Amino acid sequence: MLLVTLIVLSAFVQKENNGNKTFKQLYKLEGTWKMKTKNGAVYEEWKMMDKNYLQSRGYFIKAKDTIINERVALQNKADGIYYTSTVEEQNNKQPVAFKMSAAKNNMFVFENAEHDFPKRIAYEFINNDSLYAWIDDGIDGSKNRQNFYYSRIK
């Protein structure tokens, strides 16, 4: 019985350590990212709240006003890493959680098959100052993908 308990605990600790290691890679998000568009610039501002929680606000500047359109909580929990988005004009301003489904080669994918759109959100670090993100309908090779190219400004 003791051997079974030790094996179960060892597996849990290993899984937890892998989650912590993966989440630490996301610390690179911390800072302000800017994407130029034909209608102006879009920003994502990430802050580390603690070792298991990053928070973001997405916004754009119109004239002299800062208009926040999304808030994100990125959390390392016991059962996985979650990207929880609250968008001002969607889902009755209710948060929608996406669970990390893949993490490799500086790319992190989060999925929620139950959500209408997007079903997948991905972030890929091109280098320390370039970030490529995309959202899609969860179908590989789909034409229903939106791409976002950010540069670090802080």
Stockholm file with secondary structure:
# STOCKHOLM 1.0

chainA/1-154         MLLVTLIVLSAFVQKENNGNKTFKQLYKLEGTWKMKTKNGAVYEEWKMMDKNYLQSRGYFIKAKDTIINERVALQNKADGIYYTSTVEEQNNKQPVAFKMSAAKNNMFVFENAEHDFPKRIAYEFINNDSLYAWIDDGIDGSKNRQNFYYSRIK
#=GR chainA/1-154 SS CHHHHHHHHHHHHHHHHHHHHHHHHGGGGCEEEEEEETTEEEEEEEEEEETTEEEEEEEEEETTEEEEEEEEEEEEETTEEEEEEEETTSGGGCCEEEEEEEEETTEEEEECTTSSSCSEEEEEEEETTEEEEEEECSCTTCSCEEEEEEEECC
#=GC SS_cons         CHHHHHHHHHHHHHHHHHHHHHHHHGGGGCEEEEEEETTEEEEEEEEEEETTEEEEEEEEEETTEEEEEEEEEEEEETTEEEEEEEETTSGGGCCEEEEEEEEETTEEEEECTTSSSCSEEEEEEEETTEEEEEEECSCTTCSCEEEEEEEECC
//
